[in-house]
Amino acid sequence: MNKKDFLPYDLAIQFKELGFSQEADECFDGIYYYTMPNGSVEIGHVQHTDVKRLTKPVYAPLYQEAFGWLRQEYGLFCWVYPTIGLGNKETAKWTFDTTDFTATSFRFYTFDTYEEAEVACLVACIKILIEKVILNNKP
């Protein structure tokens, strides 16, 4: 298990609050964040039989699971790509775009690494969903 392949804990919680879930069932083992007795948060492989015994378990989605969920559930497409320093990966900068095909939201920020841009893209998607879905569904 490579921890950097999974969303950070704070993003995993936000995705769970937006409806992303991976329920434990009789055939599912997964990677979960869970709270230790001392209050620290750990990440690790958890067998399906143990998930319900954890304190505050939060499924730890892979980045591709999060982006796939955004596409499937909300029609929100995202991509991260290099913008500056093409041809030289040492000087490359990264940015991202998002679209739902009704309105494109371009983000003209630059980041030093692909991973930073990927996290920023997911944070922007969460903000878009909060504005688009949650605020628009107020009674």
Contact map, one row per residue, 1 for C-alpha under 8 A:
1110000000000000000000000000000000000000000000000000000000000000000000000000000000000000000000000000000000000000000000000000000000000000000
1111110000000000000000000000000000000000000000000000000000000000000000000000000000000000000000000000000000000000000000000000000000000000000
1111110000000000000000000000000000000000001000000000000000000000000000000000000000000000000000000000000000000000000000000000000000000000000
0111111000000000000000000000000000000000000000000000000000000000000000000000000000000000000000000000000000000000000000000000000000000000000
0111111000000000000000000000000000000000000000000000000000000110000000000000000000000000000000000000000000000000000000000000000000000000000
0111111100000000000000000000000000000000000000000000000000011110000000000000000000000000000000000000000000000000000000000000000000000000000
0001111110110000000000000000000000000000000000000000000000011110000000000000000000000000000000000000000000000000000000000000000000000000000
0000011111110000000000000000000000000000000000000000000000010000000000000000000000000000000000000000000000000000000000000000000000000000000
0000001111111000000000000000000010000000000000000000000000010000000000000000000000000000000000000000000000000000000000000000000000000000000
0000000111111100000000000000000000000000000000000000000000000000000000000000000000000000000000000000000000000000000000000000000000000000000
0000001111111110000000000000000000000000000000000000000000000000000000000000000000000000000000000000000000000000000000000110000000000000000
0000001111111111000000000000000000000000000000000000000001111000000000000000000000000000000000000000000000000000000000000000000000000000000
0000000011111111100000000000000000000000000000000000000001000000000000000000000000000000000000000000000000000000000000000000000000000000000
0000000001111111110000000000000000000000000000000000000000000000000000000000000000000000000000000000000000000000000000000000010000000000000
0000000000111111111100000000000000000000000000000000000000000000010000000000000000000000000000000000000000000000000000000000010000000000000
0000000000011111111110000000000000000000000000000000000001000000000000000000000000000000000000000000000000000000000000000000000000000000000
0000000000001111111100000000000000000000000000000000000000000000000000000000000000000000000000000000000000000000000000000000000000000000000
0000000000000111111100000000000000000000000000000000000000000000000000000000000000000000000000000000000000000000000000000000000000000000000
0000000000000011111110000000000000000000000000000000000000000000000000000000000000000000000000000000000000000000000000000000000000000000000
0000000000000011111111000000000000000000000000000000000000000000000010000000000000000000000000000000000000000000000000000000000000000000000
0000000000000001001111100000000000000000000000000000000000100000000000000000000000000000000000000000000000000000000000000000000000000000000
0000000000000000000111110000000000000000000000000000000000100000000000000000000000000000000000000000000000000000000000000000000000000000000
0000000000000000000011111000000000000000000000000000000000000000000000000000000000000000000000000000000000000000000000000000000000000000000
0000000000000000000001111111110000000000000000010010000000000000000000000000000000000000000000000000000000000000000000000000000000000000000
0000000000000000000000111111000000000000000000010000000000000000000000000000000000000000000000000000000000000000000000000000000000000000000
0000000000000000000000011111000000000000000000011000000000000000000000000000000000000000000000000000000000000000000000000000000000000000000
0000000000000000000000011111100000000000000000010000000000000000000000000000000000000000000000000000000000000000000000000000000000000000000
0000000000000000000000011111110000000000000000110000000000000000000000000000000000000000000000000000000000000000000000000000000000000000000
0000000000000000000000010011111000000000000011110000000000000000000000000000000000000000000000000000000000000000000000000000000000000000000
0000000000000000000000010001111100000000000011110000000000110000000000000000000000000000000000000000000000000000000000000000000000000000000
0000000000000000000000000000111110000000001111000000000000111000000000000000000000000000000000000000000000000000000000000000000000000000000
0000000000000000000000000000011111000000001111000000000011110000000000000000000000000000000000000000000000000000000000000000000000000000000
0000000010000000000000000000001111100000111100000000000011110000000000000000000000000000000000000000000000000000000000000000000000000000000
0000000000000000000000000000000111110000111000000000011111000000000000000000000000000000000000000000000000000000000000000000000000000000000
0000000000000000000000000000000011111111110000000000011110000000000000000000000000000000000000000000000000000000000000000000000000000000000
0000000000000000000000000000000001111111110000000000001000000000000000000000000000000000000000000000000000000000000000000000000000000000000
0000000000000000000000000000000000111111000000000000000000000000000000000000000000000000000000000000000000000000000000000000000000000000000
0000000000000000000000000000000000111111000000000000000000000000000000000000000000000000000000000000000000000000000000000000000000000000000
0000000000000000000000000000000000111111100000000000000000000000000000000000000000000000000000000000000000000000000000000000000000000000000
0000000000000000000000000000000000111111110000000000000000000000000000000000000000000000000000000000000000000000000000000000000000000000000
0000000000000000000000000000000011110011111000000000000000000000000000000000000000000000000000000000000000000000000000000000000000000000000
0000000000000000000000000000000011110001111100000000000000000000000000000000000000000000000000000000000000000000000000000000000000000000000
0010000000000000000000000000001111000000111110000000000000010000000000000000000000000000000000000000000000000000000000000000000000000000000
0000000000000000000000000000001110000000011111000000000000000000000000000000000000000000000000000000000000000000000000000000000000000000000
0000000000000000000000000000111100000000001111100000000000000000000000000000000000000000000000000000000000000000000000000000000000000000000
0000000000000000000000000000111100000000000111110110000000000000000000000000000000000000000000000000000000000000000000000000000000000000000
0000000000000000000000000001110000000000000011111110000000000000000000000000000000000000000000000000000000000000000000000000000000000000000
0000000000000000000000011111110000000000000001111110000000000000000000000000000000000000000000000000000000000000000000000000000000000000000
0000000000000000000000000100000000000000000000111111000000000000000000000000000000000000000000000000000000000000000000000000000000000000000
0000000000000000000000000000000000000000000001111111110000000000000000000000000000000000000000000000000000000000000000000000000000000000000
0000000000000000000000010000000000000000000001111111110010000000000000000000000000000000000000000000000000000000000000000000000000000000000
0000000000000000000000000000000000000000000000001111110010000000000000000000000000000000000000000000000000000000000000000000000000000000000
0000000000000000000000000000000000000000000000000111111000000000000000000000000000000000000000000000000000000000000000000000000000000000000
0000000000000000000000000000000001100000000000000111111110000000000000000000000000000000000000000000000000000000000000000000000000000000000
0000000000000000000000000000000001110000000000000000111110000000000000000000000000000000000000000000000000000000000000000000000000000000000
0000000000000000000000000000000001100000000000000000011111000000000000000000000000000000000000000000000000000000000000000000000000000000000
0000000000000000000000000000000111100000000000000011011111100000000000000000000000000000000000000000000000000000000000000000000000000000000
0000000000011001000000000000000111000000000000000000000111110000000000000000000000000000000000000000000000000000000000000000000000000000000
0000000000010000000011000000011110000000000000000000000011111000000000000000000000000000000000000000000000000000000000000000000000000000000
0000011110010000000000000000011110000000001000000000000001111100000000000000000000000000000000000000000000000000000000000000000000000000000
0000011000010000000000000000001000000000000000000000000000111110110000000000000000000000000000000000000000000000000000000000000000000000000
0000111000000000000000000000000000000000000000000000000000011111110000000000000000000000000000000000000000000000000000000000000000000000000
0000111000000000000000000000000000000000000000000000000000001111111000000000000000000000000000000000000000000000000000000000000000000000000
0000000000000000000000000000000000000000000000000000000000000111111100000000000000000000000000000000000000000000000000000000000000000000000
0000000000000000000000000000000000000000000000000000000000001111111110000000000000000000000000000000000000000000000000000000000000000000000
0000000000000010000000000000000000000000000000000000000000001111111111000000000000000000000000000000000000000000000000000000000000000000000
0000000000000000000000000000000000000000000000000000000000000011111111100000110000000000000000000000000000000000000000000100000000000000000
0000000000000000000000000000000000000000000000000000000000000001111111110000000000000000000000000000000000000000000000000000000000000000000
0000000000000000000100000000000000000000000000000000000000000000111111111100000000000000000000000000000000000000000000000000000000000000000
0000000000000000000000000000000000000000000000000000000000000000011111111111100000000000000000000000000000000000000000000000000000000000000
0000000000000000000000000000000000000000000000000000000000000000001111111111100000000000000000000000000000000000000000000000000000000000000
0000000000000000000000000000000000000000000000000000000000000000000111111111000000000000000000000000000000000000000000000000000000000000000
0000000000000000000000000000000000000000000000000000000000000000000011111110000000000000000000000000000000000000000000000000000000000000000
0000000000000000000000000000000000000000000000000000000000000000000011111111000000000000000000000001000000000000000000000000000000000000000
0000000000000000000000000000000000000000000000000000000000000000000001111111100000000000000000000001000000000000000000000000000000000000000
0000000000000000000000000000000000000000000000000000000000000000000001110111110000000000000000000111000000000000000000000000100000000000000
0000000000000000000000000000000000000000000000000000000000000000001001100011111000000000000000000111000000000000000000000000000000000000000
0000000000000000000000000000000000000000000000000000000000000000001000000001111100000000000000011110000000000000000000001000000000000000000
0000000000000000000000000000000000000000000000000000000000000000000000000000111110000000000000011100000000000000000000000000000000000000000
0000000000000000000000000000000000000000000000000000000000000000000000000000011111000000000001111000000000000000010011001000000000000000000
0000000000000000000000000000000000000000000000000000000000000000000000000000001111100000000001110000000000000000010000000000000000000000000
0000000000000000000000000000000000000000000000000000000000000000000000000000000111111100000111100000000000000000010000000000000000000000000
0000000000000000000000000000000000000000000000000000000000000000000000000000000011111100000111100000000000000100000000000000000000000000000
0000000000000000000000000000000000000000000000000000000000000000000000000000000001111100001111000000000000000000000000000000000000000000000
0000000000000000000000000000000000000000000000000000000000000000000000000000000001111111111110000000000000000000000000000000000000000000000
0000000000000000000000000000000000000000000000000000000000000000000000000000000001111111101100000000000000000000000000000000000000000000000
0000000000000000000000000000000000000000000000000000000000000000000000000000000000001111100000000000000000000000000000000000000000000000000
0000000000000000000000000000000000000000000000000000000000000000000000000000000000001111111100000000000000000000000000000000000000000000000
0000000000000000000000000000000000000000000000000000000000000000000000000000000000001111111100000000000000000000000000000000000000000000000
0000000000000000000000000000000000000000000000000000000000000000000000000000000000001001111100000000000000000000000000000000000000000000000
0000000000000000000000000000000000000000000000000000000000000000000000000000000000011101111110000000000000000000000000000000000000000000000
0000000000000000000000000000000000000000000000000000000000000000000000000000000001111101111111000000000000000001100000000000000000000000000
0000000000000000000000000000000000000000000000000000000000000000000000000000000001111000001111100000000000000111110000000000000000000000000
0000000000000000000000000000000000000000000000000000000000000000000000000000000111110000000111110000000000000111110010000000000000000000000
0000000000000000000000000000000000000000000000000000000000000000000000000000000111100000000011111000000000111110000010000000000000000000000
0000000000000000000000000000000000000000000000000000000000000000000000000000011110000000000001111100000001111000000011001000000000000000000
0000000000000000000000000000000000000000000000000000000000000000000000000000011100000000000000111110000111100000000000001000000000000000000
0000000000000000000000000000000000000000000000000000000000000000000000000001111000000000000000011111000111100000000000001000100000000000000
0000000000000000000000000000000000000000000000000000000000000000000000000001110000000000000000001111111111000000000000000000000000000000000
0000000000000000000000000000000000000000000000000000000000000000000000000111100000000000000000000111111100000000000000000000000000000000000
0000000000000000000000000000000000000000000000000000000000000000000000000000000000000000000000000011111100000000000000000000000000000000000
0000000000000000000000000000000000000000000000000000000000000000000000000000000000000000000000000011111100000000000000000000000000000000000
0000000000000000000000000000000000000000000000000000000000000000000000000000000000000000000000000011111110000000000000000000000000000000000
0000000000000000000000000000000000000000000000000000000000000000000000000000000000000000000000001111111111000000000000000000000000000000000
0000000000000000000000000000000000000000000000000000000000000000000000000000000000000000000000001110001111100000000000000000000000000000000
0000000000000000000000000000000000000000000000000000000000000000000000000000000000000000000000011110000111110000000000000000000000000000000
0000000000000000000000000000000000000000000000000000000000000000000000000000000000000000000000111100000011111000000000000000000000000000000
0000000000000000000000000000000000000000000000000000000000000000000000000000000000000000000000110000000001111100000000000000000000000000000
0000000000000000000000000000000000000000000000000000000000000000000000000000000000000000000000110000000000111110000000000000000000000000000
0000000000000000000000000000000000000000000000000000000000000000000000000000000000100000000011100000000000011111000010000000000000000000000
0000000000000000000000000000000000000000000000000000000000000000000000000000000000000000000011100000000000001111110110000000000000000000000
0000000000000000000000000000000000000000000000000000000000000000000000000000000000000000000111000000000000000111110110000000000000000000000
0000000000000000000000000000000000000000000000000000000000000000000000000000000000000000000111000000000000000011111110000000000000000000000
0000000000000000000000000000000000000000000000000000000000000000000000000000000111000000000011000000000000000011111111000000000000000000000
0000000000000000000000000000000000000000000000000000000000000000000000000000000000000000000000000000000000000000111111100000000000000000000
0000000000000000000000000000000000000000000000000000000000000000000000000000000000000000000000000000000000000011111111110000000000000000000
0000000000000000000000000000000000000000000000000000000000000000000000000000000100000000000001110000000000000111111111111000000000000000000
0000000000000000000000000000000000000000000000000000000000000000000000000000000100000000000000010000000000000000011111111100000000000000000
0000000000000000000000000000000000000000000000000000000000000000000000000000000000000000000000000000000000000000001111111110000000000000000
0000000000000000000000000000000000000000000000000000000000000000000000000000000000000000000000000000000000000000000111111111000000000000000
0000000000000000000000000000000000000000000000000000000000000000000000000000010100000000000000011100000000000000000011111111100000000000000
0000000000100000000000000000000000000000000000000000000000000000001000000000000000000000000000000000000000000000000001111111110000000000000
0000000000100000000000000000000000000000000000000000000000000000000000000000000000000000000000000000000000000000000000111111111000000000000
0000000000000000000000000000000000000000000000000000000000000000000000000000000000000000000000000000000000000000000000011111111100000000000
0000000000000000000000000000000000000000000000000000000000000000000000000001000000000000000000000100000000000000000000001111111110000000000
0000000000000110000000000000000000000000000000000000000000000000000000000000000000000000000000000000000000000000000000000111111111000000000
0000000000000000000000000000000000000000000000000000000000000000000000000000000000000000000000000000000000000000000000000011111111100000000
0000000000000000000000000000000000000000000000000000000000000000000000000000000000000000000000000000000000000000000000000001111111110000000
0000000000000000000000000000000000000000000000000000000000000000000000000000000000000000000000000000000000000000000000000000111111111100000
0000000000000000000000000000000000000000000000000000000000000000000000000000000000000000000000000000000000000000000000000000011111111110000
0000000000000000000000000000000000000000000000000000000000000000000000000000000000000000000000000000000000000000000000000000001111111111000
0000000000000000000000000000000000000000000000000000000000000000000000000000000000000000000000000000000000000000000000000000000111111111000
0000000000000000000000000000000000000000000000000000000000000000000000000000000000000000000000000000000000000000000000000000000011111111100
0000000000000000000000000000000000000000000000000000000000000000000000000000000000000000000000000000000000000000000000000000000011111111110
0000000000000000000000000000000000000000000000000000000000000000000000000000000000000000000000000000000000000000000000000000000001111111110
0000000000000000000000000000000000000000000000000000000000000000000000000000000000000000000000000000000000000000000000000000000000111111110
0000000000000000000000000000000000000000000000000000000000000000000000000000000000000000000000000000000000000000000000000000000000001111111
0000000000000000000000000000000000000000000000000000000000000000000000000000000000000000000000000000000000000000000000000000000000000111111
0000000000000000000000000000000000000000000000000000000000000000000000000000000000000000000000000000000000000000000000000000000000000000111
